[in-house]
Amino acid sequence: MNTIESAGPAPSGPAVLDIGGGTGALLVIVPAALLCTEIEVSPAGRPDDRTHTGVHERPMSGSRLAVALFPSLDTGTWTLWGHGPCTTRTVEILDGEVTGLDWR
């Protein structure tokens, strides 16, 4: 399992993304109950190749939301693994783009 960032307080300052050249990013808005936990993704069909990232409170559109950010994922279909009240689902990562998902 690869670690992107751990749970806990959000790092200060803006997030740095590494996208393009075959990678994109995934920004997931989650229920506040998932703050300070971690969520996982894996390439579709490869459940043992999971990557996780921390859920942090970040400013977005004038409010503060619980957010998980995967700053660099290979393009293609990924599985977002269910956690707490959220169900497992798939998400498509596009080259050079940030895919946004509201999982609340």
C-alpha positions as CSV (number, residue, x, y, z in Angstrom):
1,M,0.0,0.0,0.0
2,N,1.3,3.5,-0.9
3,T,0.8,6.4,1.4
4,I,-0.1,9.8,0.0
5,E,-0.6,11.7,3.3
6,S,-1.8,10.7,6.8
7,A,-4.9,11.8,8.6
8,G,-4.9,14.7,11.0
9,P,-4.7,18.4,10.6
10,A,-4.4,19.6,7.0
11,P,-0.9,20.8,6.0
12,S,-0.8,24.6,5.8
13,G,-1.0,26.3,2.4
14,P,-2.3,25.1,-0.9
15,A,-2.1,21.5,-2.0
16,V,0.5,20.7,-4.7
17,L,-0.7,18.5,-7.5
18,D,1.4,16.4,-9.9
19,I,-0.9,16.0,-13.0
20,G,-0.4,15.6,-16.7
21,G,1.7,13.2,-18.7
22,G,-0.7,10.3,-17.9
23,T,-1.8,11.4,-14.4
24,G,-4.7,13.3,-12.9
25,A,-5.8,14.1,-9.3
26,L,-8.9,13.1,-7.3
27,L,-10.6,15.5,-4.8
28,V,-13.2,13.8,-2.7
29,I,-15.6,15.8,-0.4
30,V,-16.6,13.4,2.4
31,P,-18.9,13.6,5.5
32,A,-17.5,15.5,8.4
33,A,-17.6,12.2,10.4
34,L,-14.6,11.0,8.3
35,L,-12.3,13.9,9.4
36,C,-8.9,12.6,10.6
37,T,-9.4,9.2,9.0
38,E,-8.1,7.8,5.8
39,I,-9.8,6.6,2.6
40,E,-8.4,4.3,-0.1
41,V,-8.4,3.9,-3.9
42,S,-7.0,1.3,-6.2
43,P,-6.8,0.8,-9.9
44,A,-10.0,-1.0,-11.1
45,G,-9.6,-4.7,-10.8
46,R,-6.6,-4.5,-8.6
47,P,-8.0,-4.3,-5.0
48,D,-4.7,-5.3,-3.4
49,D,-2.9,-2.3,-4.9
50,R,-4.5,0.3,-2.7
51,T,-3.3,3.9,-2.0
52,H,-4.6,5.9,0.9
53,T,-4.8,9.5,1.9
54,G,-5.9,11.5,4.9
55,V,-9.2,13.3,5.3
56,H,-8.6,17.0,6.3
57,E,-10.7,20.1,6.7
58,R,-9.9,22.5,4.0
59,P,-11.4,25.8,2.8
60,M,-13.6,25.5,-0.3
61,S,-16.0,27.9,-1.8
62,G,-16.2,30.1,1.4
63,S,-16.7,27.2,3.8
64,R,-14.6,24.5,5.4
65,L,-15.2,20.9,4.2
66,A,-13.9,17.5,5.0
67,V,-11.8,16.6,1.9
68,A,-9.5,13.8,0.8
69,L,-7.0,14.7,-2.0
70,F,-5.1,12.2,-4.1
71,P,-2.7,14.6,-5.8
72,S,-1.4,12.2,-8.5
73,L,-3.1,9.1,-9.9
74,D,-2.6,7.3,-13.2
75,T,-5.3,7.9,-15.7
76,G,-8.0,5.3,-15.9
77,T,-10.8,3.8,-13.8
78,W,-10.2,3.6,-10.0
79,T,-12.2,2.0,-7.2
80,L,-12.9,4.3,-4.3
81,W,-13.3,2.0,-1.3
82,G,-16.3,2.5,1.0
83,H,-15.7,3.9,4.4
84,G,-18.2,4.7,7.1
85,P,-21.5,5.9,5.5
86,C,-19.9,6.0,2.0
87,T,-20.3,3.1,-0.4
88,T,-17.7,1.7,-2.7
89,R,-17.8,3.2,-6.2
90,T,-15.7,3.7,-9.3
91,V,-14.3,7.0,-10.6
92,E,-12.6,8.0,-13.8
93,I,-9.2,9.9,-13.6
94,L,-8.5,12.0,-16.7
95,D,-5.0,13.1,-17.8
96,G,-4.1,16.6,-16.6
97,E,-7.4,17.1,-14.8
98,V,-8.7,17.2,-11.2
99,T,-11.7,14.9,-10.8
100,G,-14.1,16.2,-8.1
101,L,-16.5,13.9,-6.3
102,D,-19.0,14.7,-3.5
103,W,-19.2,11.5,-1.5
104,R,-21.4,12.9,1.3
